[in-house]
Amino acid sequence: MTIKAKLSAQNLAVLERNHEALLELCLALEEIASSLPGEIDPVTCLTASESIGTLIETTHVLEEEVLFPDFSSNAGSNFAQRMIERLKAEHRCDLIAGREVSKTLKELATGSGASISSARHLLQGFQEALRRHVHSEKLIIEALLVAEAEGREVLC
């Protein structure tokens, strides 16, 4: 089988940088959550709040336009399409949750309205889900690269 890779070195590098930035965001969210109800650093909260939406959206666009089609065309299995649909559904959930996290971080930074207990749970749950999602997509990239190196379909 001939691998029909579209995941160029440039796209792969951008995805890797975005995934690392998402994992750094997760770490920041974890640190914010663990500091609650103590000191709230408004700058850290606002910085995280402002980066969430754009970072998630740009990463999702690249994954959906390059990674997922590459995975699907090289998988040789209907399972790949179901997996991609699940990941796209997770993308939608990430965006919705990301908006809520961003809003909560702004409230924490300004001291307006955020329940500390709810904020802690929201931040912990979001960063945990985002980490799992990033790791799942890193596994897809690894599977594509190994299959390409071995000249075989991904899921065979």
CYANA upper distance limits for C-alpha pairs under 8 A (distance plus 0.5 A):
  1 MET  CA    151 GLY  CA      7.01
  1 MET  CA    152 ARG  CA      6.40
  1 MET  CA    153 GLU  CA      7.56
  2 THR  CA    151 GLY  CA      7.14
  2 THR  CA    152 ARG  CA      7.97
  3 ILE  CA     74 ASN  CA      6.79
  3 ILE  CA    148 GLU  CA      6.49
  3 ILE  CA    151 GLY  CA      7.08
  3 ILE  CA    152 ARG  CA      7.63
  3 ILE  CA    153 GLU  CA      7.81
  4 LYS  CA     70 ASP  CA      7.73
  4 LYS  CA     73 SER  CA      7.57
  4 LYS  CA     74 ASN  CA      7.14
  5 ALA  CA     70 ASP  CA      6.28
  5 ALA  CA     74 ASN  CA      8.13
  5 ALA  CA    148 GLU  CA      8.31
  6 LYS  CA     66 VAL  CA      6.95
  6 LYS  CA     67 LEU  CA      8.25
  6 LYS  CA     70 ASP  CA      6.24
  7 LEU  CA     11 ASN  CA      6.43
  7 LEU  CA     12 LEU  CA      6.66
  7 LEU  CA     66 VAL  CA      6.62
  7 LEU  CA     67 LEU  CA      6.78
  7 LEU  CA     70 ASP  CA      7.15
  8 SER  CA     12 LEU  CA      6.52
  9 ALA  CA     13 ALA  CA      6.55
 10 GLN  CA     14 VAL  CA      6.81
 11 ASN  CA     15 LEU  CA      6.60
 11 ASN  CA     62 LEU  CA      8.23
 11 ASN  CA     66 VAL  CA      8.32
 12 LEU  CA     16 GLU  CA      6.55
 13 ALA  CA     17 ARG  CA      6.69
 14 VAL  CA     18 ASN  CA      6.62
 15 LEU  CA     19 HIS  CA      6.49
 15 LEU  CA     59 THR  CA      7.20
 15 LEU  CA     62 LEU  CA      7.71
 15 LEU  CA     63 GLU  CA      8.12
 16 GLU  CA     20 GLU  CA      6.62
 17 ARG  CA     21 ALA  CA      6.61
 18 ASN  CA     22 LEU  CA      6.62
 18 ASN  CA     55 LEU  CA      7.54
 18 ASN  CA     59 THR  CA      6.56
 19 HIS  CA     23 LEU  CA      6.72
 19 HIS  CA     59 THR  CA      8.08
 19 HIS  CA    134 VAL  CA      6.72
 20 GLU  CA     24 GLU  CA      6.65
 21 ALA  CA     25 LEU  CA      6.62
 21 ALA  CA     55 LEU  CA      8.30
 22 LEU  CA     26 CYS  CA      6.71
 22 LEU  CA     55 LEU  CA      7.69
 22 LEU  CA     56 ILE  CA      8.08
 22 LEU  CA    130 LEU  CA      8.14
 22 LEU  CA    131 ARG  CA      8.34
 22 LEU  CA    134 VAL  CA      8.28
 23 LEU  CA     27 LEU  CA      6.82
 23 LEU  CA    130 LEU  CA      8.41
 23 LEU  CA    131 ARG  CA      6.88
 23 LEU  CA    134 VAL  CA      8.28
 24 GLU  CA     28 ALA  CA      6.81
 25 LEU  CA     29 LEU  CA      6.65
 25 LEU  CA     48 ALA  CA      7.19
 25 LEU  CA     52 ILE  CA      8.27
 25 LEU  CA    127 GLN  CA      8.39
 26 CYS  CA     30 GLU  CA      6.55
 26 CYS  CA    127 GLN  CA      5.22
 26 CYS  CA    128 GLU  CA      8.00
 26 CYS  CA    130 LEU  CA      7.80
 26 CYS  CA    131 ARG  CA      7.50
 27 LEU  CA     31 GLU  CA      6.67
 27 LEU  CA    127 GLN  CA      8.18
 28 ALA  CA     32 ILE  CA      6.66
 28 ALA  CA     44 THR  CA      8.27
 28 ALA  CA     48 ALA  CA      7.78
 29 LEU  CA     33 ALA  CA      6.55
 29 LEU  CA     48 ALA  CA      8.00
 29 LEU  CA    123 LEU  CA      6.38
 29 LEU  CA    124 GLN  CA      7.71
 29 LEU  CA    127 GLN  CA      7.03
 30 GLU  CA     34 SER  CA      6.59
 30 GLU  CA    123 LEU  CA      7.33
 30 GLU  CA    124 GLN  CA      6.62
 30 GLU  CA    127 GLN  CA      7.41
 31 GLU  CA     35 SER  CA      6.67
 32 ILE  CA     36 LEU  CA      7.14
 32 ILE  CA     40 ILE  CA      7.80
 32 ILE  CA     41 ASP  CA      8.44
 32 ILE  CA     44 THR  CA      8.41
 32 ILE  CA     45 CYS  CA      7.90
 32 ILE  CA    123 LEU  CA      8.47
 33 ALA  CA    119 ALA  CA      7.88
 33 ALA  CA    120 ARG  CA      5.21
 33 ALA  CA    121 HIS  CA      8.18
 33 ALA  CA    123 LEU  CA      6.52
 33 ALA  CA    124 GLN  CA      7.00
 34 SER  CA    120 ARG  CA      7.88
 35 SER  CA     39 GLU  CA      6.74
 35 SER  CA     40 ILE  CA      7.50
 36 LEU  CA     40 ILE  CA      7.39
 36 LEU  CA    116 ILE  CA      7.14
 36 LEU  CA    120 ARG  CA      7.22
 37 PRO  CA    116 ILE  CA      6.58
 37 PRO  CA    117 SER  CA      8.36
 40 ILE  CA     45 CYS  CA      8.32
 40 ILE  CA    108 LEU  CA      7.57
 40 ILE  CA    109 ALA  CA      7.42
 41 ASP  CA     45 CYS  CA      6.80
 41 ASP  CA    109 ALA  CA      7.32
 42 PRO  CA     46 LEU  CA      6.51
 42 PRO  CA    108 LEU  CA      7.66
 42 PRO  CA    109 ALA  CA      4.51
 42 PRO  CA    110 THR  CA      7.45
 43 VAL  CA     47 THR  CA      6.46
 43 VAL  CA    109 ALA  CA      7.72
 44 THR  CA     48 ALA  CA      6.63
 45 CYS  CA     49 SER  CA      6.50
 45 CYS  CA    105 LEU  CA      5.66
 45 CYS  CA    106 LYS  CA      7.07
 45 CYS  CA    108 LEU  CA      7.55
 45 CYS  CA    109 ALA  CA      6.20
 46 LEU  CA     50 GLU  CA      6.55
 46 LEU  CA    105 LEU  CA      6.95
 46 LEU  CA    106 LYS  CA      6.36
 46 LEU  CA    109 ALA  CA      6.90
 47 THR  CA     51 SER  CA      6.87
 48 ALA  CA     52 ILE  CA      6.75
 48 ALA  CA    102 SER  CA      7.94
 48 ALA  CA    105 LEU  CA      8.01
 49 SER  CA     53 GLY  CA      8.46
 49 SER  CA    101 VAL  CA      7.72
 49 SER  CA    102 SER  CA      4.77
 49 SER  CA    103 LYS  CA      7.67
 49 SER  CA    105 LEU  CA      6.20
 49 SER  CA    106 LYS  CA      6.98
 50 GLU  CA     54 THR  CA      8.46
 50 GLU  CA    102 SER  CA      7.52
 51 SER  CA     55 LEU  CA      6.44
 52 ILE  CA     56 ILE  CA      6.56
 52 ILE  CA     98 GLY  CA      6.75
 52 ILE  CA     99 ARG  CA      8.32
 52 ILE  CA    102 SER  CA      7.21
 53 GLY  CA     57 GLU  CA      6.55
 53 GLY  CA     95 LEU  CA      7.54
 53 GLY  CA     98 GLY  CA      6.91
 53 GLY  CA     99 ARG  CA      7.30
 53 GLY  CA    102 SER  CA      8.32
 54 THR  CA     58 THR  CA      6.49
 55 LEU  CA     59 THR  CA      6.63
 56 ILE  CA     60 HIS  CA      6.58
 56 ILE  CA     94 ASP  CA      8.14
 56 ILE  CA     95 LEU  CA      7.46
 56 ILE  CA     98 GLY  CA      8.49
 57 GLU  CA     61 VAL  CA      6.67
 57 GLU  CA     95 LEU  CA      7.91
 58 THR  CA     62 LEU  CA      6.94
 59 THR  CA     63 GLU  CA      6.69
 60 HIS  CA     64 GLU  CA      6.44
 60 HIS  CA     91 HIS  CA      7.18
 61 VAL  CA     65 GLU  CA      6.43
 62 LEU  CA     66 VAL  CA      6.15
 62 LEU  CA     67 LEU  CA      7.43
 63 GLU  CA     67 LEU  CA      5.14
 63 GLU  CA     68 PHE  CA      6.43
 64 GLU  CA     68 PHE  CA      5.75
 64 GLU  CA     69 PRO  CA      7.61
 64 GLU  CA     88 LYS  CA      8.10
 65 GLU  CA     69 PRO  CA      7.09
 66 VAL  CA     70 ASP  CA      6.61
 67 LEU  CA     71 PHE  CA      6.57
 67 LEU  CA    141 ILE  CA      8.00
 68 PHE  CA     72 SER  CA      6.50
 68 PHE  CA     84 ILE  CA      6.90
 69 PRO  CA     73 SER  CA      6.50
 70 ASP  CA     74 ASN  CA      6.70
 71 PHE  CA     75 ALA  CA      6.29
 71 PHE  CA     80 ALA  CA      7.73
 71 PHE  CA    140 ILE  CA      7.73
 71 PHE  CA    144 LEU  CA      7.14
 71 PHE  CA    154 VAL  CA      8.05
 72 SER  CA     76 GLY  CA      8.06
 72 SER  CA     77 SER  CA      8.49
 72 SER  CA     80 ALA  CA      6.24
 72 SER  CA     81 GLN  CA      6.71
 72 SER  CA     84 ILE  CA      8.34
 74 ASN  CA    144 LEU  CA      8.20
 74 ASN  CA    153 GLU  CA      5.88
 74 ASN  CA    154 VAL  CA      6.44
 75 ALA  CA     80 ALA  CA      6.69
 75 ALA  CA    153 GLU  CA      5.79
 75 ALA  CA    154 VAL  CA      5.06
 75 ALA  CA    155 LEU  CA      5.67
 75 ALA  CA    156 CYS  CA      8.18
 76 GLY  CA     80 ALA  CA      8.41
 76 GLY  CA    153 GLU  CA      6.43
 76 GLY  CA    154 VAL  CA      7.55
 76 GLY  CA    155 LEU  CA      6.86
 76 GLY  CA    156 CYS  CA      7.77
 77 SER  CA     81 GLN  CA      8.21
 77 SER  CA    155 LEU  CA      7.09
 78 ASN  CA     82 ARG  CA      7.26
 79 PHE  CA     83 MET  CA      6.64
 80 ALA  CA     84 ILE  CA      6.60
 81 GLN  CA     85 GLU  CA      6.70
 82 ARG  CA     86 ARG  CA      6.79
 83 MET  CA     87 LEU  CA      6.78
 84 ILE  CA     88 LYS  CA      6.63
 85 GLU  CA     89 ALA  CA      6.70
 86 ARG  CA     90 GLU  CA      6.75
 87 LEU  CA     91 HIS  CA      6.68
 87 LEU  CA    133 HIS  CA      8.37
 88 LYS  CA     92 ARG  CA      6.97
 89 ALA  CA     93 CYS  CA      6.90
 90 GLU  CA     94 ASP  CA      6.46
 90 GLU  CA    133 HIS  CA      8.27
 91 HIS  CA     95 LEU  CA      6.77
 92 ARG  CA     96 ILE  CA      6.91
 93 CYS  CA     97 ALA  CA      6.50
 94 ASP  CA     98 GLY  CA      6.18
 94 ASP  CA    126 PHE  CA      8.43
 94 ASP  CA    130 LEU  CA      7.77
 95 LEU  CA     99 ARG  CA      6.75
 96 ILE  CA    100 GLU  CA      7.09
 97 ALA  CA    101 VAL  CA      6.60
 97 ALA  CA    126 PHE  CA      7.47
 98 GLY  CA    102 SER  CA      6.49
 98 GLY  CA    126 PHE  CA      8.11
 99 ARG  CA    103 LYS  CA      6.69
100 GLU  CA    104 THR  CA      6.63
101 VAL  CA    105 LEU  CA      6.56
101 VAL  CA    122 LEU  CA      7.42
101 VAL  CA    123 LEU  CA      7.15
101 VAL  CA    126 PHE  CA      8.18
102 SER  CA    106 LYS  CA      6.82
103 LYS  CA    107 GLU  CA      6.82
104 THR  CA    108 LEU  CA      6.65
104 THR  CA    114 ALA  CA      6.57
104 THR  CA    119 ALA  CA      7.04
105 LEU  CA    109 ALA  CA      6.61
106 LYS  CA    110 THR  CA      6.73
107 GLU  CA    111 GLY  CA      6.16
107 GLU  CA    112 SER  CA      5.39
107 GLU  CA    113 GLY  CA      6.48
107 GLU  CA    114 ALA  CA      5.96
108 LEU  CA    112 SER  CA      7.07
108 LEU  CA    113 GLY  CA      8.22
108 LEU  CA    114 ALA  CA      6.41
114 ALA  CA    118 SER  CA      8.10
114 ALA  CA    119 ALA  CA      7.03
115 SER  CA    119 ALA  CA      6.38
116 ILE  CA    120 ARG  CA      6.60
117 SER  CA    121 HIS  CA      6.92
118 SER  CA    122 LEU  CA      6.54
119 ALA  CA    123 LEU  CA      6.54
120 ARG  CA    124 GLN  CA      6.61
121 HIS  CA    125 GLY  CA      6.48
122 LEU  CA    126 PHE  CA      6.47
123 LEU  CA    127 GLN  CA      6.60
124 GLN  CA    128 GLU  CA      6.62
125 GLY  CA    129 ALA  CA      6.64
126 PHE  CA    130 LEU  CA      6.53
127 GLN  CA    131 ARG  CA      6.55
128 GLU  CA    132 ARG  CA      6.87
129 ALA  CA    133 HIS  CA      6.68
130 LEU  CA    134 VAL  CA      6.67
131 ARG  CA    135 HIS  CA      6.66
132 ARG  CA    136 SER  CA      6.66
133 HIS  CA    137 GLU  CA      6.91
134 VAL  CA    138 LYS  CA      6.66
135 HIS  CA    139 LEU  CA      6.76
136 SER  CA    140 ILE  CA      7.06
137 GLU  CA    141 ILE  CA      6.86
138 LYS  CA    142 GLU  CA      6.68
139 LEU  CA    143 ALA  CA      6.54
140 ILE  CA    144 LEU  CA      6.66
141 ILE  CA    145 LEU  CA      6.72
142 GLU  CA    146 VAL  CA      6.62
143 ALA  CA    147 ALA  CA      6.53
143 ALA  CA    154 VAL  CA      6.58
144 LEU  CA    148 GLU  CA      6.53
144 LEU  CA    154 VAL  CA      6.47
145 LEU  CA    149 ALA  CA      6.64
146 VAL  CA    150 GLU  CA      6.64
146 VAL  CA    154 VAL  CA      8.45
147 ALA  CA    151 GLY  CA      6.28
147 ALA  CA    152 ARG  CA      5.60
147 ALA  CA    153 GLU  CA      6.35
147 ALA  CA    154 VAL  CA      5.69
148 GLU  CA    152 ARG  CA      6.91
148 GLU  CA    153 GLU  CA      8.26
152 ARG  CA    156 CYS  CA      7.98
